[in-house]
Each structure stands twice: as structure tokens, then as C-alpha cells.
Amino acid sequence: MPIYEYQCPECGEEFEKLVRSMSAADEVSCPACKSNKVKRKMSLVASKGGDCSTCSTSCSPGSI
Ligand SMILES: [Zn+2]
């Protein structure tokens, strides 16, 4: 599941949200001020630590 980064234009809060679907991604609200005008940033951090092609020891595929 992807984790999206959001920024709230109302208070400047930045946060990450794990979303299960595109509709859920559009229903995110700011955890600080509850604004629903948050903007989803383009960066996707779901792949962090998930590339096991370069890791031969500690991480196991499928653990994410
Ligand atoms: Zn906010």
C-alpha cells in the first residue's frame, strides 16, 4: 500500500498517510487543524526499504 505525503495549506502541517485506495487518498484531512484542503505531494515513500535487490542480509521480501 502506498504512503502519501501531504501538506496542509491552512497551518503548514506536513504528514504522511497510508492509503488503501485512491478514494481514501482524497478523503485525508489535516491531523492538526482538521482541514480537508490538504495537498498530496508527489513523492511516494512506500518503496523505502523495500528494494531487496541490493540487500542480501537483513531485510526480507514481503515484510512490507
Ligand atoms: Zn492543517
N, CA, C, O and the ligand as a Tripos MOL2 file, in Angstrom:
@<TRIPOS>MOLECULE
protein
  257   255    65     0     0
PROTEIN
NO_CHARGES

@<TRIPOS>ATOM
      1 N           0.8410   -1.2000    0.0000 N.3       1 MET1
      2 CA          0.0000    0.0000    0.0000 C.3       1 MET1
      3 C           0.8710    1.2430    0.0000 C.2       1 MET1
      4 O           1.8890    1.3010    0.6900 O.2       1 MET1
      5 N           0.4770    2.2080   -0.7550 N.am      2 PRO2
      6 CA          1.2960    3.4200   -0.8490 C.3       2 PRO2
      7 C           1.1360    4.3220    0.3690 C.2       2 PRO2
      8 O           0.0780    4.3790    0.9960 O.2       2 PRO2
      9 N           2.1920    5.0030    0.6710 N.am      3 ILE3
     10 CA          2.1400    6.0390    1.7010 C.3       3 ILE3
     11 C           2.3620    7.3690    1.0110 C.2       3 ILE3
     12 O           3.3910    7.5880    0.3710 O.2       3 ILE3
     13 N           1.3920    8.2520    1.1480 N.am      4 TYR4
     14 CA          1.5000    9.5560    0.5130 C.3       4 TYR4
     15 C           1.9010   10.6080    1.5230 C.2       4 TYR4
     16 O           1.5940   10.5130    2.7110 O.2       4 TYR4
     17 N           2.5950   11.6120    1.0220 N.am      5 GLU5
     18 CA          2.9200   12.7640    1.8490 C.3       5 GLU5
     19 C           1.9320   13.8790    1.5280 C.2       5 GLU5
     20 O           1.5970   14.1390    0.3720 O.2       5 GLU5
     21 N           1.4880   14.5140    2.5840 N.am      6 TYR6
     22 CA          0.5470   15.6110    2.4290 C.3       6 TYR6
     23 C           1.0830   16.8620    3.0990 C.2       6 TYR6
     24 O           1.8740   16.7990    4.0400 O.2       6 TYR6
     25 N           0.6310   18.0040    2.5890 N.am      7 GLN7
     26 CA          0.9060   19.2530    3.2800 C.3       7 GLN7
     27 C          -0.3840   20.0430    3.3690 C.2       7 GLN7
     28 O          -1.1460   20.1460    2.4080 O.2       7 GLN7
     29 N          -0.6060   20.5930    4.5450 N.am      8 CYS8
     30 CA         -1.8060   21.3790    4.7770 C.3       8 CYS8
     31 C          -1.5160   22.8540    4.4940 C.2       8 CYS8
     32 O          -0.6190   23.4310    5.1100 O.2       8 CYS8
     33 N          -2.2560   23.4680    3.5770 N.am      9 PRO9
     34 CA         -2.0390   24.8860    3.2680 C.3       9 PRO9
     35 C          -2.5870   25.8070    4.3490 C.2       9 PRO9
     36 O          -2.2560   26.9920    4.3850 O.2       9 PRO9
     37 N          -3.4140   25.2730    5.2180 N.am     10 GLU10
     38 CA         -4.0290   26.0910    6.2610 C.3      10 GLU10
     39 C          -3.0480   26.3810    7.3970 C.2      10 GLU10
     40 O          -2.9340   27.5180    7.8560 O.2      10 GLU10
     41 N          -2.3510   25.3510    7.8380 N.am     11 CYS11
     42 CA         -1.4750   25.5240    9.0000 C.3      11 CYS11
     43 C          -0.0300   25.1190    8.7090 C.2      11 CYS11
     44 O           0.8510   25.3100    9.5480 O.2      11 CYS11
     45 N           0.2120   24.5590    7.5200 N.am     12 GLY12
     46 CA          1.5770   24.2080    7.1630 C.3      12 GLY12
     47 C           2.0170   22.8430    7.6420 C.2      12 GLY12
     48 O           3.1660   22.4480    7.4440 O.2      12 GLY12
     49 N           1.1110   22.1250    8.2660 N.am     13 GLU13
     50 CA          1.4310   20.7970    8.7610 C.3      13 GLU13
     51 C           1.8000   19.8600    7.6140 C.2      13 GLU13
     52 O           1.1470   19.8440    6.5710 O.2      13 GLU13
     53 N           2.8460   19.0900    7.8240 N.am     14 GLU14
     54 CA          3.1850   18.0570    6.8550 C.3      14 GLU14
     55 C           3.0540   16.7000    7.5270 C.2      14 GLU14
     56 O           3.4810   16.5200    8.6680 O.2      14 GLU14
     57 N           2.4670   15.7580    6.8240 N.am     15 PHE15
     58 CA          2.2700   14.4510    7.4220 C.3      15 PHE15
     59 C           2.1990   13.3880    6.3420 C.2      15 PHE15
     60 O           2.0060   13.6810    5.1620 O.2      15 PHE15
     61 N           2.3580   12.1580    6.7730 N.am     16 GLU16
     62 CA          2.2700   11.0310    5.8560 C.3      16 GLU16
     63 C           1.0310   10.2210    6.1840 C.2      16 GLU16
     64 O           0.6140   10.1320    7.3390 O.2      16 GLU16
     65 N           0.4590    9.6400    5.1650 N.am     17 LYS17
     66 CA         -0.7500    8.8620    5.3680 C.3      17 LYS17
     67 C          -0.7030    7.6120    4.5040 C.2      17 LYS17
     68 O          -0.4640    7.6710    3.2980 O.2      17 LYS17
     69 N          -0.9320    6.5040    5.1420 N.am     18 LEU18
     70 CA         -1.0320    5.2640    4.3890 C.3      18 LEU18
     71 C          -2.4580    5.1470    3.8610 C.2      18 LEU18
     72 O          -3.4200    5.1760    4.6290 O.2      18 LEU18
     73 N          -2.5810    5.0160    2.5660 N.am     19 VAL19
     74 CA         -3.9120    4.9900    1.9760 C.3      19 VAL19
     75 C          -4.1770    3.6550    1.2930 C.2      19 VAL19
     76 O          -3.2820    3.0640    0.6890 O.2      19 VAL19
     77 N          -5.3890    3.2020    1.3950 N.am     20 ARG20
     78 CA         -5.7560    1.9000    0.8380 C.3      20 ARG20
     79 C          -6.3310    2.0160   -0.5620 C.2      20 ARG20
     80 O          -6.3830    1.0300   -1.2970 O.2      20 ARG20
     81 N          -6.7560    3.1930   -0.9290 N.am     21 SER21
     82 CA         -7.3310    3.3650   -2.2620 C.3      21 SER21
     83 C          -7.2540    4.8300   -2.6530 C.2      21 SER21
     84 O          -6.9810    5.6960   -1.8220 O.2      21 SER21
     85 N          -7.4980    5.0920   -3.9240 N.am     22 MET22
     86 CA         -7.4420    6.4790   -4.3700 C.3      22 MET22
     87 C          -8.5410    7.3190   -3.7350 C.2      22 MET22
     88 O          -8.3390    8.5030   -3.4650 O.2      22 MET22
     89 N          -9.6890    6.7250   -3.4990 N.am     23 SER23
     90 CA        -10.7700    7.4720   -2.8690 C.3      23 SER23
     91 C         -10.4030    7.8250   -1.4400 C.2      23 SER23
     92 O         -10.7270    8.9130   -0.9640 O.2      23 SER23
     93 N          -9.7300    6.9130   -0.7540 N.am     24 ALA24
     94 CA         -9.2880    7.1870    0.6030 C.3      24 ALA24
     95 C          -8.2340    8.2890    0.6060 C.2      24 ALA24
     96 O          -8.1610    9.0920    1.5370 O.2      24 ALA24
     97 N          -7.4260    8.3170   -0.4400 N.am     25 ALA25
     98 CA         -6.3800    9.3310   -0.5350 C.3      25 ALA25
     99 C          -6.9730   10.7250   -0.6620 C.2      25 ALA25
    100 O          -6.3580   11.7150   -0.2650 O.2      25 ALA25
    101 N          -8.1720   10.7900   -1.2220 N.am     26 ASP26
    102 CA         -8.8070   12.0910   -1.4040 C.3      26 ASP26
    103 C          -9.6090   12.5320   -0.1920 C.2      26 ASP26
    104 O         -10.1270   13.6480   -0.1580 O.2      26 ASP26
    105 N          -9.7140   11.6670    0.7950 N.am     27 GLU27
    106 CA        -10.5140   11.9960    1.9660 C.3      27 GLU27
    107 C          -9.6680   12.3140    3.1930 C.2      27 GLU27
    108 O         -10.1620   12.3800    4.3180 O.2      27 GLU27
    109 N          -8.3860   12.5060    2.9410 N.am     28 VAL28
    110 CA         -7.4760   12.7930    4.0480 C.3      28 VAL28
    111 C          -7.6820   14.2130    4.5560 C.2      28 VAL28
    112 O          -7.8720   15.1470    3.7770 O.2      28 VAL28
    113 N          -7.6400   14.3560    5.8660 N.am     29 SER29
    114 CA         -7.7120   15.6890    6.4480 C.3      29 SER29
    115 C          -6.5130   15.9180    7.3550 C.2      29 SER29
    116 O          -5.8710   14.9750    7.8180 O.2      29 SER29
    117 N          -6.2270   17.1830    7.5950 N.am     30 CYS30
    118 CA         -5.0680   17.5520    8.3890 C.3      30 CYS30
    119 C          -5.2250   17.1020    9.8420 C.2      30 CYS30
    120 O          -6.2540   17.3860   10.4560 O.2      30 CYS30
    121 N          -4.2430   16.4130   10.4040 N.am     31 PRO31
    122 CA         -4.3270   15.9610   11.7920 C.3      31 PRO31
    123 C          -4.2230   17.1120   12.7860 C.2      31 PRO31
    124 O          -4.5850   16.9630   13.9530 O.2      31 PRO31
    125 N          -3.7370   18.2390   12.3340 N.am     32 ALA32
    126 CA         -3.5420   19.3620   13.2430 C.3      32 ALA32
    127 C          -4.7410   20.2850   13.2980 C.2      32 ALA32
    128 O          -5.1690   20.6830   14.3810 O.2      32 ALA32
    129 N          -5.2920   20.6310   12.1370 N.am     33 CYS33
    130 CA         -6.3760   21.6110   12.1130 C.3      33 CYS33
    131 C          -7.6540   21.0630   11.4750 C.2      33 CYS33
    132 O          -8.6540   21.7720   11.3590 O.2      33 CYS33
    133 N          -7.6090   19.8130   11.0700 N.am     34 LYS34
    134 CA         -8.7830   19.1250   10.5180 C.3      34 LYS34
    135 C          -9.2280   19.6620    9.1620 C.2      34 LYS34
    136 O         -10.3090   19.3200    8.6820 O.2      34 LYS34
    137 N          -8.4140   20.4850    8.5560 N.am     35 SER35
    138 CA         -8.7630   20.9730    7.2240 C.3      35 SER35
    139 C          -8.7330   19.8300    6.2230 C.2      35 SER35
    140 O          -7.8800   18.9460    6.3000 O.2      35 SER35
    141 N          -9.6650   19.8550    5.2880 N.am     36 ASN36
    142 CA         -9.6530   18.8340    4.2420 C.3      36 ASN36
    143 C          -9.0910   19.3700    2.9350 C.2      36 ASN36
    144 O          -9.2780   18.7800    1.8710 O.2      36 ASN36
    145 N          -8.4100   20.4820    3.0330 N.am     37 LYS37
    146 CA         -7.8220   21.0890    1.8330 C.3      37 LYS37
    147 C          -6.3690   20.6840    1.6480 C.2      37 LYS37
    148 O          -5.6240   21.3360    0.9180 O.2      37 LYS37
    149 N          -5.9740   19.6180    2.3030 N.am     38 VAL38
    150 CA         -4.5840   19.2010    2.2290 C.3      38 VAL38
    151 C          -4.2060   18.8250    0.8020 C.2      38 VAL38
    152 O          -5.0250   18.3340    0.0250 O.2      38 VAL38
    153 N          -2.9460   19.0710    0.4870 N.am     39 LYS39
    154 CA         -2.4520   18.7570   -0.8450 C.3      39 LYS39
    155 C          -1.5350   17.5470   -0.7810 C.2      39 LYS39
    156 O          -0.6380   17.4660    0.0580 O.2      39 LYS39
    157 N          -1.7780   16.6240   -1.6740 N.am     40 ARG40
    158 CA         -0.9280   15.4510   -1.7200 C.3      40 ARG40
    159 C           0.3350   15.7710   -2.5050 C.2      40 ARG40
    160 O           0.2860   16.2790   -3.6250 O.2      40 ARG40
    161 N           1.4600   15.4620   -1.8880 N.am     41 LYS41
    162 CA          2.7210   15.7150   -2.5560 C.3      41 LYS41
    163 C           3.0520   14.5350   -3.4750 C.2      41 LYS41
    164 O           2.5620   13.4210   -3.2890 O.2      41 LYS41
    165 N           3.8780   14.8080   -4.4450 N.am     42 MET42
    166 CA          4.1420   13.7880   -5.4550 C.3      42 MET42
    167 C           5.0480   12.6780   -4.9570 C.2      42 MET42
    168 O           5.0230   11.5650   -5.4830 O.2      42 MET42
    169 N           5.8320   12.9730   -3.9630 N.am     43 SER43
    170 CA          6.7850   11.9750   -3.5170 C.3      43 SER43
    171 C           6.0860   10.7850   -2.8730 C.2      43 SER43
    172 O           5.1340   10.9330   -2.1070 O.2      43 SER43
    173 N           6.5800    9.6280   -3.2030 N.am     44 LEU44
    174 CA          5.9900    8.4060   -2.6790 C.3      44 LEU44
    175 C           7.0730    7.6940   -1.8860 C.2      44 LEU44
    176 O           8.1520    7.4260   -2.4160 O.2      44 LEU44
    177 N           6.8060    7.3890   -0.6450 N.am     45 VAL45
    178 CA          7.8450    6.8350    0.2120 C.3      45 VAL45
    179 C           7.6350    5.3540    0.4930 C.2      45 VAL45
    180 O           8.3170    4.7750    1.3390 O.2      45 VAL45
    181 N           6.6970    4.7450   -0.2120 N.am     46 ALA46
    182 CA          6.3660    3.3580    0.0590 C.3      46 ALA46
    183 C           7.5130    2.4080   -0.2720 C.2      46 ALA46
    184 O           7.5900    1.2990    0.2580 O.2      46 ALA46
    185 N           8.4050    2.8590   -1.1590 N.am     47 SER47
    186 CA          9.4630    1.9620   -1.5980 C.3      47 SER47
    187 C          10.6530    1.9600   -0.6430 C.2      47 SER47
    188 O          11.6160    1.2170   -0.8300 O.2      47 SER47
    189 N          10.5690    2.7950    0.3700 N.am     48 LYS48
    190 CA         11.6760    2.8860    1.3110 C.3      48 LYS48
    191 C          11.9300    1.5450    2.0050 C.2      48 LYS48
    192 O          11.0530    1.0210    2.6930 O.2      48 LYS48
    193 N          13.1110    1.0050    1.8250 N.am     49 GLY49
    194 CA         13.4610   -0.2500    2.4600 C.3      49 GLY49
    195 C          12.8750   -1.4650    1.7620 C.2      49 GLY49
    196 O          13.0340   -2.5940    2.2270 O.2      49 GLY49
    197 N          12.2030   -1.2360    0.6550 N.am     50 GLY50
    198 CA         11.5430   -2.3520    0.0050 C.3      50 GLY50
    199 C          12.3310   -2.9480   -1.1540 C.2      50 GLY50
    200 O          11.9090   -3.9380   -1.7530 O.2      50 GLY50
    201 N          13.4640   -2.3530   -1.4680 N.am     51 ASP51
    202 CA         14.2460   -2.8450   -2.5900 C.3      51 ASP51
    203 C          15.2830   -3.8520   -2.1110 C.2      51 ASP51
    204 O          16.3720   -3.4750   -1.6780 O.2      51 ASP51
    205 N          14.9490   -5.1010   -2.1890 N.am     52 CYS52
    206 CA         15.8320   -6.1280   -1.6590 C.3      52 CYS52
    207 C          16.8310   -6.6310   -2.6850 C.2      52 CYS52
    208 O          17.6220   -7.5300   -2.4020 O.2      52 CYS52
    209 N          16.7930   -6.0510   -3.8770 N.am     53 SER53
    210 CA         17.7480   -6.4860   -4.8800 C.3      53 SER53
    211 C          19.1560   -6.0400   -4.5130 C.2      53 SER53
    212 O          20.1390   -6.5850   -5.0160 O.2      53 SER53
    213 N          19.2470   -5.0450   -3.6330 N.am     54 THR54
    214 CA         20.5640   -4.5540   -3.2460 C.3      54 THR54
    215 C          20.9030   -4.9430   -1.8210 C.2      54 THR54
    216 O          21.9280   -4.5280   -1.2810 O.2      54 THR54
    217 N          20.0370   -5.7410   -1.2140 N.am     55 CYS55
    218 CA         20.2300   -6.0950    0.1740 C.3      55 CYS55
    219 C          20.2680   -7.6060    0.3110 C.2      55 CYS55
    220 O          19.2950   -8.2760   -0.0330 O.2      55 CYS55
    221 N          21.3360   -8.1420    0.7910 N.am     56 SER56
    222 CA         21.4670   -9.6020    0.8260 C.3      56 SER56
    223 C          21.3610  -10.1590    2.2380 C.2      56 SER56
    224 O          21.5040  -11.3650    2.4390 O.2      56 SER56
    225 N          21.1150   -9.3030    3.2100 N.am     57 THR57
    226 CA         21.1730   -9.8010    4.5790 C.3      57 THR57
    227 C          19.8910   -9.6320    5.3780 C.2      57 THR57
    228 O          19.1480  -10.5940    5.5720 O.2      57 THR57
    229 N          19.6300   -8.4250    5.8400 N.am     58 SER58
    230 CA         18.6790   -8.2910    6.9390 C.3      58 SER58
    231 C          17.2310   -8.1350    6.5480 C.2      58 SER58
    232 O          16.3460   -8.4600    7.3400 O.2      58 SER58
    233 N          16.9620   -7.6520    5.3610 N.am     59 CYS59
    234 CA         15.5540   -7.4080    5.0420 C.3      59 CYS59
    235 C          14.9710   -8.5460    4.2310 C.2      59 CYS59
    236 O          15.6480   -9.1540    3.4010 O.2      59 CYS59
    237 N          13.7120   -8.8220    4.4830 N.am     60 SER60
    238 CA         13.0790   -9.9330    3.8010 C.3      60 SER60
    239 C          11.9670   -9.4510    2.8970 C.2      60 SER60
    240 O          11.1300   -8.6570    3.3270 O.2      60 SER60
    241 N          11.9330   -9.9000    1.6760 N.am     61 PRO61
    242 CA         10.8560   -9.5080    0.7460 C.3      61 PRO61
    243 C           9.4960   -9.9310    1.2920 C.2      61 PRO61
    244 O           9.3540  -11.0210    1.8480 O.2      61 PRO61
    245 N           8.5210   -9.0840    1.1350 N.am     62 GLY62
    246 CA          7.1810   -9.4190    1.5810 C.3      62 GLY62
    247 C           6.8950   -8.9760    2.9890 C.2      62 GLY62
    248 O           5.7850   -9.1850    3.4790 O.2      62 GLY62
    249 N           7.8500   -8.3730    3.6580 N.am     63 SER63
    250 CA          7.6300   -7.9380    5.0310 C.3      63 SER63
    251 C           6.9000   -6.6080    5.0820 C.2      63 SER63
    252 O           6.4660   -6.1800    6.1510 O.2      63 SER63
    253 N           6.7570   -5.9480    3.9350 N.am     64 ILE64
    254 CA          6.0900   -4.6660    3.9280 C.3      64 ILE64
    255 C           4.6030   -4.8420    3.6210 C.2      64 ILE64
    256 O           3.8630   -3.8600    3.5700 O.2      64 ILE64
    257 ZN         -3.6890   21.9400    8.9780 Zn       65 ZN65
@<TRIPOS>BOND
     1     1     2 1
     2     2     3 1
     3     3     4 2
     4     3     5 am
     5     5     6 1
     6     6     7 1
     7     7     8 2
     8     7     9 am
     9     9    10 1
    10    10    11 1
    11    11    12 2
    12    11    13 am
    13    13    14 1
    14    14    15 1
    15    15    16 2
    16    15    17 am
    17    17    18 1
    18    18    19 1
    19    19    20 2
    20    19    21 am
    21    21    22 1
    22    22    23 1
    23    23    24 2
    24    23    25 am
    25    25    26 1
    26    26    27 1
    27    27    28 2
    28    27    29 am
    29    29    30 1
    30    30    31 1
    31    31    32 2
    32    31    33 am
    33    33    34 1
    34    34    35 1
    35    35    36 2
    36    35    37 am
    37    37    38 1
    38    38    39 1
    39    39    40 2
    40    39    41 am
    41    41    42 1
    42    42    43 1
    43    43    44 2
    44    43    45 am
    45    45    46 1
    46    46    47 1
    47    47    48 2
    48    47    49 am
    49    49    50 1
    50    50    51 1
    51    51    52 2
    52    51    53 am
    53    53    54 1
    54    54    55 1
    55    55    56 2
    56    55    57 am
    57    57    58 1
    58    58    59 1
    59    59    60 2
    60    59    61 am
    61    61    62 1
    62    62    63 1
    63    63    64 2
    64    63    65 am
    65    65    66 1
    66    66    67 1
    67    67    68 2
    68    67    69 am
    69    69    70 1
    70    70    71 1
    71    71    72 2
    72    71    73 am
    73    73    74 1
    74    74    75 1
    75    75    76 2
    76    75    77 am
    77    77    78 1
    78    78    79 1
    79    79    80 2
    80    79    81 am
    81    81    82 1
    82    82    83 1
    83    83    84 2
    84    83    85 am
    85    85    86 1
    86    86    87 1
    87    87    88 2
    88    87    89 am
    89    89    90 1
    90    90    91 1
    91    91    92 2
    92    91    93 am
    93    93    94 1
    94    94    95 1
    95    95    96 2
    96    95    97 am
    97    97    98 1
    98    98    99 1
    99    99   100 2
   100    99   101 am
   101   101   102 1
   102   102   103 1
   103   103   104 2
   104   103   105 am
   105   105   106 1
   106   106   107 1
   107   107   108 2
   108   107   109 am
   109   109   110 1
   110   110   111 1
   111   111   112 2
   112   111   113 am
   113   113   114 1
   114   114   115 1
   115   115   116 2
   116   115   117 am
   117   117   118 1
   118   118   119 1
   119   119   120 2
   120   119   121 am
   121   121   122 1
   122   122   123 1
   123   123   124 2
   124   123   125 am
   125   125   126 1
   126   126   127 1
   127   127   128 2
   128   127   129 am
   129   129   130 1
   130   130   131 1
   131   131   132 2
   132   131   133 am
   133   133   134 1
   134   134   135 1
   135   135   136 2
   136   135   137 am
   137   137   138 1
   138   138   139 1
   139   139   140 2
   140   139   141 am
   141   141   142 1
   142   142   143 1
   143   143   144 2
   144   143   145 am
   145   145   146 1
   146   146   147 1
   147   147   148 2
   148   147   149 am
   149   149   150 1
   150   150   151 1
   151   151   152 2
   152   151   153 am
   153   153   154 1
   154   154   155 1
   155   155   156 2
   156   155   157 am
   157   157   158 1
   158   158   159 1
   159   159   160 2
   160   159   161 am
   161   161   162 1
   162   162   163 1
   163   163   164 2
   164   163   165 am
   165   165   166 1
   166   166   167 1
   167   167   168 2
   168   167   169 am
   169   169   170 1
   170   170   171 1
   171   171   172 2
   172   171   173 am
   173   173   174 1
   174   174   175 1
   175   175   176 2
   176   175   177 am
   177   177   178 1
   178   178   179 1
   179   179   180 2
   180   179   181 am
   181   181   182 1
   182   182   183 1
   183   183   184 2
   184   183   185 am
   185   185   186 1
   186   186   187 1
   187   187   188 2
   188   187   189 am
   189   189   190 1
   190   190   191 1
   191   191   192 2
   192   191   193 am
   193   193   194 1
   194   194   195 1
   195   195   196 2
   196   195   197 am
   197   197   198 1
   198   198   199 1
   199   199   200 2
   200   199   201 am
   201   201   202 1
   202   202   203 1
   203   203   204 2
   204   203   205 am
   205   205   206 1
   206   206   207 1
   207   207   208 2
   208   207   209 am
   209   209   210 1
   210   210   211 1
   211   211   212 2
   212   211   213 am
   213   213   214 1
   214   214   215 1
   215   215   216 2
   216   215   217 am
   217   217   218 1
   218   218   219 1
   219   219   220 2
   220   219   221 am
   221   221   222 1
   222   222   223 1
   223   223   224 2
   224   223   225 am
   225   225   226 1
   226   226   227 1
   227   227   228 2
   228   227   229 am
   229   229   230 1
   230   230   231 1
   231   231   232 2
   232   231   233 am
   233   233   234 1
   234   234   235 1
   235   235   236 2
   236   235   237 am
   237   237   238 1
   238   238   239 1
   239   239   240 2
   240   239   241 am
   241   241   242 1
   242   242   243 1
   243   243   244 2
   244   243   245 am
   245   245   246 1
   246   246   247 1
   247   247   248 2
   248   247   249 am
   249   249   250 1
   250   250   251 1
   251   251   252 2
   252   251   253 am
   253   253   254 1
   254   254   255 1
   255   255   256 2
@<TRIPOS>SUBSTRUCTURE
     1 MET1         2 RESIDUE 1 A MET
     2 PRO2         6 RESIDUE 1 A PRO
     3 ILE3        10 RESIDUE 1 A ILE
     4 TYR4        14 RESIDUE 1 A TYR
     5 GLU5        18 RESIDUE 1 A GLU
     6 TYR6        22 RESIDUE 1 A TYR
     7 GLN7        26 RESIDUE 1 A GLN
     8 CYS8        30 RESIDUE 1 A CYS
     9 PRO9        34 RESIDUE 1 A PRO
    10 GLU10       38 RESIDUE 1 A GLU
    11 CYS11       42 RESIDUE 1 A CYS
    12 GLY12       46 RESIDUE 1 A GLY
    13 GLU13       50 RESIDUE 1 A GLU
    14 GLU14       54 RESIDUE 1 A GLU
    15 PHE15       58 RESIDUE 1 A PHE
    16 GLU16       62 RESIDUE 1 A GLU
    17 LYS17       66 RESIDUE 1 A LYS
    18 LEU18       70 RESIDUE 1 A LEU
    19 VAL19       74 RESIDUE 1 A VAL
    20 ARG20       78 RESIDUE 1 A ARG
    21 SER21       82 RESIDUE 1 A SER
    22 MET22       86 RESIDUE 1 A MET
    23 SER23       90 RESIDUE 1 A SER
    24 ALA24       94 RESIDUE 1 A ALA
    25 ALA25       98 RESIDUE 1 A ALA
    26 ASP26      102 RESIDUE 1 A ASP
    27 GLU27      106 RESIDUE 1 A GLU
    28 VAL28      110 RESIDUE 1 A VAL
    29 SER29      114 RESIDUE 1 A SER
    30 CYS30      118 RESIDUE 1 A CYS
    31 PRO31      122 RESIDUE 1 A PRO
    32 ALA32      126 RESIDUE 1 A ALA
    33 CYS33      130 RESIDUE 1 A CYS
    34 LYS34      134 RESIDUE 1 A LYS
    35 SER35      138 RESIDUE 1 A SER
    36 ASN36      142 RESIDUE 1 A ASN
    37 LYS37      146 RESIDUE 1 A LYS
    38 VAL38      150 RESIDUE 1 A VAL
    39 LYS39      154 RESIDUE 1 A LYS
    40 ARG40      158 RESIDUE 1 A ARG
    41 LYS41      162 RESIDUE 1 A LYS
    42 MET42      166 RESIDUE 1 A MET
    43 SER43      170 RESIDUE 1 A SER
    44 LEU44      174 RESIDUE 1 A LEU
    45 VAL45      178 RESIDUE 1 A VAL
    46 ALA46      182 RESIDUE 1 A ALA
    47 SER47      186 RESIDUE 1 A SER
    48 LYS48      190 RESIDUE 1 A LYS
    49 GLY49      194 RESIDUE 1 A GLY
    50 GLY50      198 RESIDUE 1 A GLY
    51 ASP51      202 RESIDUE 1 A ASP
    52 CYS52      206 RESIDUE 1 A CYS
    53 SER53      210 RESIDUE 1 A SER
    54 THR54      214 RESIDUE 1 A THR
    55 CYS55      218 RESIDUE 1 A CYS
    56 SER56      222 RESIDUE 1 A SER
    57 THR57      226 RESIDUE 1 A THR
    58 SER58      230 RESIDUE 1 A SER
    59 CYS59      234 RESIDUE 1 A CYS
    60 SER60      238 RESIDUE 1 A SER
    61 PRO61      242 RESIDUE 1 A PRO
    62 GLY62      246 RESIDUE 1 A GLY
    63 SER63      250 RESIDUE 1 A SER
    64 ILE64      254 RESIDUE 1 A ILE
    65 ZN65       257 GROUP 0 **** ****
